[in-house]
Amino acid sequence: MRIRELFEVKKFKENEYVDIGDHKINYDLVDDMVCFMNNDDGVYRKNLYPIISNFKKGDSNNAQKLKPAVIDAYETYVEKYPIKKLPSTLNNETCKKICEKFYDEITKEK
């Protein structure tokens, strides 16, 4: 990425993320959410860091403890990236996958 790209204001183009024929998002939401949660400072500090620090203190490690943080992060994600085809809320299956993938990354770092 060039430095100039950091300072350029680009208009968000929804059609780059949606298949026109299927009217579905054309990327892996689970992977994108994990990346978003790791890289968005507000989401990480507000929602995830307290849970991660409790895990490191010896609190019982359970991927489902991340669920409230993932739901809050998804609300922020939808606000930042207003793609019409994104569901307004996460379904339980997708939320569980995001929790497990993020938890795997946390435990892999130890």
LOGU-579332 format. One record per atom (N, C-alpha, C): residue in one letter; x, y, z. Coordinates in pm, whole numbers, padded with zeros to 5 digits, always signed. Layout:
# residues N
AXYZ
...
//
This chain:
# residues 110
M+00085-00117+00000
M+00000+00000+00000
M+00089+00124+00000
R+00057+00216-00086
R+00132+00341-00091
R+00081+00436+00016
I+00171+00521+00063
I+00134+00620+00166
I+00018+00706+00117
R+00020+00743-00010
R-00084+00829-00064
R-00222+00764-00050
E-00228+00632-00063
E-00356+00562-00051
E-00415+00574+00088
L-00329+00587+00188
L-00378+00602+00325
L-00455+00733+00343
F-00413+00835+00271
F-00473+00966+00289
F-00581+00998+00188
E-00594+00916+00086
E-00700+00938-00012
E-00832+00890+00046
V-00934+00966+00024
V-01067+00926+00068
V-01134+00854-00048
K-01156+00727-00030
K-01220+00650-00136
K-01365+00625-00098
K-01449+00637-00196
K-01590+00610-00175
K-01611+00459-00170
F-01685+00413-00072
F-01713+00271-00056
F-01806+00225-00168
K-01765+00123-00241
K-01845+00073-00353
K-01899-00065-00318
E-02026-00067-00285
E-02090-00191-00242
E-02084-00300-00348
N-02100-00265-00474
N-02107-00367-00580
N-01977-00444-00597
E-01867-00399-00539
E-01742-00473-00544
E-01746-00595-00452
Y-01841-00600-00360
Y-01846-00706-00261
Y-01968-00795-00274
V-02047-00773-00378
V-02170-00850-00397
V-02171-00905-00539
D-02202-01035-00553
D-02220-01094-00685
D-02354-01047-00739
I-02353-00987-00855
I-02474-00931-00913
I-02579-01039-00939
G-02538-01152-00996
G-02633-01258-01030
G-02694-01324-00908
D-02612-01358-00809
D-02660-01429-00690
D-02716-01337-00584
H-02677-01211-00589
H-02714-01115-00486
H-02667-01160-00348
K-02547-01219-00345
K-02485-01263-00220
K-02348-01198-00208
I-02300-01187-00085
I-02167-01133-00066
I-02066-01233-00123
N-01959-01181-00184
N-01864-01269-00251
N-01731-01281-00176
Y-01738-01283-00045
Y-01620-01305+00036
Y-01660-01383+00161
D-01561-01433+00232
D-01587-01512+00352
D-01609-01418+00471
L-01732-01411+00517
L-01767-01320+00626
L-01693-01356+00754
V-01674-01485+00780
V-01605-01528+00903
V-01461-01474+00903
D-01388-01497+00794
D-01250-01449+00786
D-01244-01296+00792
D-01337-01231+00726
D-01337-01086+00724
D-01366-01029+00862
M-01458-01091+00934
M-01490-01044+01070
M-01371-01063+01164
V-01302-01175+01154
V-01185-01198+01239
V-01078-01094+01210
C-01055-01067+01084
C-00958-00964+01044
C-01003-00827+01095
F-01130-00795+01079
F-01184-00668+01126
F-01167-00654+01277
M-01200-00758+01352
M-01191-00752+01498
M-01046-00734+01544
N-00953-00793+01473
N-00812-00778+01509
N-00757-00641+01474
N-00810-00577+01371
N-00750-00455+01319
N-00825-00327+01351
D-00947-00334+01396
D-01020-00214+01433
D-00991-00183+01580
D-00922-00072+01603
D-00879-00039+01739
D-00994-00028+01837
G-01101+00038+01796
G-01215+00056+01886
G-01278-00075+01927
V-01298-00162+01831
V-01359-00293+01859
V-01267-00376+01947
Y-01139-00378+01913
Y-01045-00461+01987
Y-01033-00415+02132
R-01013-00285+02150
R-00994-00233+02287
R-01119-00242+02372
K-01232-00208+02313
K-01357-00204+02389
K-01414-00343+02418
N-01413-00429+02317
N-01484-00556+02329
N-01395-00677+02353
L-01282-00683+02284
L-01204-00807+02285
L-01093-00810+02389
Y-01024-00700+02406
Y-00911-00700+02499
Y-00948-00743+02640
P-01059-00695+02696
P-01096-00741+02831
P-01116-00893+02839
I-01175-00951+02737
I-01198-01096+02738
I-01067-01171+02722
I-00983-01122+02632
I-00853-01188+02610
I-00768-01181+02735
S-00768-01066+02803
S-00688-01055+02926
S-00741-01147+03035
N-00873-01168+03041
N-00928-01264+03136
N-00886-01405+03103
F-00881-01439+02974
F-00832-01570+02932
F-00689-01590+02980
K-00605-01488+02964
K-00464-01500+03001
K-00444-01504+03152
K-00539-01450+03229
K-00531-01453+03374
K-00572-01589+03430
G-00625-01673+03345
G-00664-01806+03392
G-00813-01828+03396
D-00891-01728+03354
D-01035-01747+03345
D-01062-01862+03249
S-01167-01933+03271
S-01193-02049+03187
S-01198-02009+03040
N-01119-02077+02962
N-01112-02048+02819
N-01225-02117+02748
N-01311-02037+02688
N-01425-02090+02616
N-01457-01994+02502
A-01459-02047+02382
A-01483-01963+02264
A-01616-01889+02272
Q-01715-01948+02337
Q-01847-01885+02343
Q-01850-01761+02432
K-01747-01742+02516
K-01740-01618+02594
K-01716-01497+02505
L-01673-01522+02383
L-01649-01413+02287
L-01777-01366+02218
K-01886-01441+02235
K-02009-01413+02159
K-02060-01269+02174
P-02072-01214+02296
P-02121-01075+02306
P-02028-00976+02235
A-01896-01000+02242
A-01800-00912+02176
A-01812-00923+02024
V-01836-01044+01974
V-01851-01065+01830
V-01978-00996+01780
I-02085-01006+01855
I-02210-00941+01816
I-02194-00789+01811
D-02127-00732+01912
D-02101-00587+01912
D-02010-00548+01796
A-01910-00630+01770
A-01817-00602+01659
A-01890-00606+01525
Y-01984-00699+01512
Y-02059-00709+01387
Y-02145-00585+01364
E-02203-00532+01471
E-02282-00409+01457
E-02195-00294+01406
T-02073-00284+01458
T-01980-00182+01412
T-01939-00207+01267
Y-01917-00333+01234
Y-01880-00373+01098
Y-01986-00332+00997
V-02112-00357+01031
V-02223-00322+00941
V-02233-00170+00925
E-02206-00096+01032
E-02209+00050+01022
E-02096+00102+00933
K-01977+00043+00946
K-01863+00088+00866
K-01873+00046+00721
Y-01926-00071+00697
Y-01936-00127+00562
Y-02082-00156+00530
P-02155-00056+00484
P-02300-00072+00463
P-02334-00148+00334
I-02314-00278+00338
I-02348-00363+00224
I-02490-00413+00246
K-02578-00384+00152
K-02720-00417+00169
K-02745-00566+00187
K-02660-00649+00131
K-02682-00795+00138
K-02635-00856+00269
L-02569-00777+00353
L-02530-00829+00484
L-02654-00838+00573
P-02667-00947+00646
P-02780-00955+00738
P-02764-00851+00850
S-02873-00802+00902
S-02865-00700+01007
S-02810-00757+01138
T-02829-00887+01158
T-02772-00955+01275
T-02707-01085+01230
L-02614-01132+01311
L-02548-01259+01281
L-02636-01375+01322
N-02637-01479+01239
N-02707-01599+01283
N-02614-01676+01377
N-02669-01768+01453
N-02592-01839+01555
N-02476-01919+01497
E-02498-01980+01381
E-02394-02063+01320
E-02272-01978+01280
T-02297-01865+01215
T-02187-01777+01173
T-02117-01718+01294
C-02193-01679+01394
C-02135-01624+01517
C-02046-01727+01584
K-02091-01850+01590
K-02011-01957+01651
K-01881-01978+01575
K-01887-01976+01442
K-01766-01994+01360
K-01667-01880+01384
I-01718-01757+01393
I-01631-01642+01418
I-01565-01655+01555
C-01644-01691+01657
C-01591-01709+01792
C-01481-01815+01794
E-01507-01927+01730
E-01409-02036+01730
E-01282-01998+01656
K-01295-01932+01542
K-01177-01894+01464
K-01095-01790+01541
F-01161-01691+01601
F-01089-01590+01678
F-01024-01654+01801
Y-01095-01743+01866
Y-01041-01813+01984
Y-00918-01895+01945
D-00923-01961+01830
D-00808-02038+01783
D-00687-01947+01762
E-00710-01828+01710
E-00599-01734+01692
E-00542-01688+01825
I-00629-01665+01923
I-00583-01621+02055
I-00498-01731+02120
T-00548-01852+02117
T-00477-01961+02183
T-00350-02000+02108
K-00347-01974+01979
K-00227-02006+01901
K-00113-01911+01938
E-00146-01788+01980
E-00046-01689+02015
E+00025-01720+02145
K-00036-01798+02232
K+00023-01825+02365
K+00151-01897+02356
//
